[in-house]
Amino acid sequence: MSHQTILITGASRGVGLALTQAFAAKGYAVIATCRNPDTATQLKKLAHENTAVSILPLDVADAASLQSLTASLGDQPIDILINNAGISSGANPHVTALDNDASQNIGTLDPAAWEKLFRVNTIAPLMVTQALLPNLKKAETRKIAMISSGWGSIANMDEGVFMAYGSSKAALNYATKSIALSLQTERFVVVTLNPGWVQTDMGSPKADLTPNESAARLLRVITMLTPEQTGLFIRHTGEILPW
Ligand SMILES: NC(=O)c1ccc[n+]([C@@H]2O[C@H](COP(=O)([O-])OP(=O)(O)OC[C@H]3O[C@@H](n4cnc5c(N)ncnc54)[C@H](OP(=O)(O)O)[C@@H]3O)[C@@H](O)[C@H]2O)c1
């Protein structure tokens, strides 16, 4: 059983909720953040049943919300940060992996939708990481994981769909390697992870993995990370992915 502290964004449902459950079951103190704690019914139930889970509000794309979070945390050490919160479309929050989102197709691109997607999927995880660096430096573990996507790989791209979503994750991957290189001398391990195709609101019920299966695999990858792996793009299976 671990006595480390982990902070997870987007813990209200899907992969974030499953990661919260998985890490809490291994004895981690989990700071589960979500933008609307009042409506996060499953997360509240989990926190009620397991005192290792605490809930704090965080809208990752809102600077004031991030500032409130850091004020609540004070100088509490954090061992691991997982930037999980993400959206599939800036035009419609209910777009699943099976849908066609016109705002991302050449011919009907919507710049406002792109900006929203990049704000949540690319810029927000960087701002959250930056804001929590003092807390991460107070612990020895110093691990940061970005939840990216297979669609963030340019090398593996085989269809011209979800252009904005994939671009937001490819940009996140670039930034992750940059942060990894910048923080290497301070003994940080910073990686970007592909959780697989997961049965969540975003992934759709047709996806390959249940949230618990994906979370168990991500937990294994994250807990086994070595300093040599910093800056890598890693699949839930542990396989290294091409950019
Ligand atoms: N499912 C898949 O097949 C799949 C595949 C590859 C990558 N991913 C990635 O995995 C991560 C989790 O996705 P998921 O499948 O679990 O999606 P999901 O079920 O749609 O859940 C998304 C989570 O992100 C949160 N979120 C969205 N915008 C936020 C914001 N501004 N501030 C705070 N939280 C916010 C949501 O909170 P609310 O409940 O408040 O909306 C929710 O907790 C994402 O980064 C996604 O891109 C998923």
The ligand as a Tripos MOL2 file, in Angstrom:
@<TRIPOS>MOLECULE
LIG
   48    52     1     0     0
SMALL
NO_CHARGES

@<TRIPOS>ATOM
      1 N1        -12.6210    7.5340  -23.8530 N.am      1 LIG1
      2 C1        -11.6850    7.3160  -24.7480 C.2       1 LIG1
      3 O1        -11.8090    6.3990  -25.5890 O.2       1 LIG1
      4 C2        -10.4300    8.1480  -24.7600 C.ar      1 LIG1
      5 C3         -9.4680    7.8150  -25.7160 C.ar      1 LIG1
      6 C4         -8.2930    8.5430  -25.7550 C.ar      1 LIG1
      7 C5         -8.1080    9.5720  -24.8450 C.ar      1 LIG1
      8 N2         -9.0750    9.8980  -23.9190 N.ar      1 LIG1
      9 C6         -8.7800   10.9940  -22.9990 C.3       1 LIG1
     10 O2         -9.0060   10.5550  -21.6710 O.3       1 LIG1
     11 C7         -9.3780   11.6570  -20.8470 C.3       1 LIG1
     12 C8        -10.6490   11.3150  -20.0950 C.3       1 LIG1
     13 O3        -11.6740   11.1090  -21.0590 O.3       1 LIG1
     14 P1        -13.0000   10.2770  -20.7610 P.3       1 LIG1
     15 O4        -13.1340    9.2790  -21.8220 O.co2     1 LIG1
     16 O5        -13.0350    9.8810  -19.3400 O.co2     1 LIG1
     17 O6        -14.0740   11.4190  -21.0650 O.3       1 LIG1
     18 P2        -15.4550   11.7790  -20.3750 P.3       1 LIG1
     19 O7        -16.1260   10.5810  -19.8340 O.co2     1 LIG1
     20 O8        -16.1410   12.6470  -21.3720 O.co2     1 LIG1
     21 O9        -14.9840   12.6670  -19.1150 O.3       1 LIG1
     22 C9        -14.3130   13.8530  -19.3130 C.3       1 LIG1
     23 C10       -13.9070   14.4010  -17.9760 C.3       1 LIG1
     24 O10       -13.2070   15.6460  -18.1780 O.3       1 LIG1
     25 C11       -13.8430   16.6220  -17.3820 C.3       1 LIG1
     26 N3        -13.6980   17.9700  -17.9150 N.ar      1 LIG1
     27 C12       -13.9830   18.4380  -19.1520 C.ar      1 LIG1
     28 N4        -13.7280   19.7490  -19.2300 N.ar      1 LIG1
     29 C13       -13.2700   20.1270  -18.0040 C.ar      1 LIG1
     30 C14       -12.8510   21.3470  -17.4440 C.ar      1 LIG1
     31 N5        -12.8490   22.4950  -18.1480 N.pl3     1 LIG1
     32 N6        -12.4280   21.3600  -16.1630 N.ar      1 LIG1
     33 C15       -12.4310   20.2230  -15.4260 C.ar      1 LIG1
     34 N7        -12.8420   19.0440  -15.8990 N.ar      1 LIG1
     35 C16       -13.2570   19.0020  -17.1680 C.ar      1 LIG1
     36 C17       -15.3070   16.2030  -17.3000 C.3       1 LIG1
     37 O11       -15.9350   16.8650  -16.2370 O.3       1 LIG1
     38 P3        -17.5520   17.1560  -16.2070 P.3       1 LIG1
     39 O12       -18.1810   15.9130  -15.6700 O.co2     1 LIG1
     40 O13       -17.6670   18.3400  -15.3050 O.co2     1 LIG1
     41 O14       -17.9730   17.4610  -17.6030 O.co2     1 LIG1
     42 C18       -15.1150   14.7040  -17.0910 C.3       1 LIG1
     43 O15       -14.7710   14.4220  -15.7490 O.3       1 LIG1
     44 C19        -9.5100   12.8570  -21.7790 C.3       1 LIG1
     45 O16        -8.3460   13.6380  -21.7330 O.3       1 LIG1
     46 C20        -9.6720   12.2110  -23.1320 C.3       1 LIG1
     47 O17        -9.2590   13.0700  -24.1850 O.3       1 LIG1
     48 C21       -10.2300    9.1990  -23.8710 C.ar      1 LIG1
@<TRIPOS>BOND
     1     1     2 1
     2     2     3 2
     3     2     4 1
     4     4     5 ar
     5     4    48 ar
     6     5     6 ar
     7     6     7 ar
     8     7     8 ar
     9     8     9 1
    10     8    48 ar
    11     9    10 1
    12     9    46 1
    13    10    11 1
    14    11    12 1
    15    11    44 1
    16    12    13 1
    17    13    14 1
    18    14    15 2
    19    14    16 1
    20    14    17 1
    21    17    18 1
    22    18    19 2
    23    18    20 1
    24    18    21 1
    25    21    22 1
    26    22    23 1
    27    23    24 1
    28    23    42 1
    29    24    25 1
    30    25    26 1
    31    25    36 1
    32    26    27 ar
    33    26    35 ar
    34    27    28 ar
    35    28    29 ar
    36    29    30 ar
    37    29    35 ar
    38    30    31 1
    39    30    32 ar
    40    32    33 ar
    41    33    34 ar
    42    34    35 ar
    43    36    37 1
    44    36    42 1
    45    37    38 1
    46    38    39 2
    47    38    40 1
    48    38    41 1
    49    42    43 1
    50    44    45 1
    51    44    46 1
    52    46    47 1
@<TRIPOS>SUBSTRUCTURE
     1 LIG1         1 GROUP 0 **** ****
